[in-house]
Amino acid sequence: MAADGRKHILAIGGGALMPREAFPLYCAEAIRLSGKAQPKMCVLNTAEGDNPATTQRFYDRLAGAPGEVRHLALFPMPNVADPEDLLLSQDVVFVGGGSVANMLAVWRVHGLDEVFRKAWEAGVVLLGSSAGGICWFEGGTTDSFGPELRPFTDGLRLLKGSYCPHYESEERRRPLFQRLVQEQTLPDGYGCDDGVALHYVDEELAEVVADRPGARGFSVRRGSEGMVEEAALEVRFLGA
């Protein structure tokens, strides 16, 4: 649980395991926010269908974690008797990327949409990358439905607004997100490049952080004249 008694979410734009030669900065930041010397951390790769290779990669990258690392798989059935008990007992929960639409459909079948709200309200530090960043918002842009990017409007709604990962690293993301906000298919929101995260404390954006120098994040809103207004955000680098 968070050391300050507040609710924390880190929504990462993609590629969240930097640096590759050391313990990932975002995981270190989440552990810091938890305030625990020996935190319990759980990883979910539902968005990739619980690909065993991806799960093993997380275990390899988190081998230097100061506490216990576990994973929750839902395919072909939950790997624990009580997923709710597991998630609510954690200090940090990391959600990986992939198909946000498929992930949330599976979560809802297993009742994890409500479990995640309970975990958030209890102070479990939540973080995720790409699909694991979109899921906390009202919606965003996704390739869950095919190679052409489309809007996704069925997020968990723990946070207001919309979210676009890979904002600058994938050339189609930025123009589509701006058009969807302009058309009001998606509400006003934020676009984050790979490595950039929005850090929410309770329901408010507290700061924007990055695990690599030079990565950028933007606010995107529909202005009073119906035109899209994009503004660069101040970003704090988590490294030395």
Beta strands, then each sheet from edge to edge (+ up, - down):
strand 1: 8-12
strand 2: 40-44
strand 3: 68-72
strand 4: 92-95
strand 5: 125-129
strand 6: 139-142
strand 7: 150-152
strand 8: 162-164
strand 9: 189-192
strand 10: 196-201
strand 11: 204-210
strand 12: 217-222
strand 13: 228-232
strand 14: 235-237
sheet 1: 3+ 2+ 4+ 5+ 1+ 10- 11+ 14+
sheet 2: 7+ 6- 8- 9- 12+ 13-
end
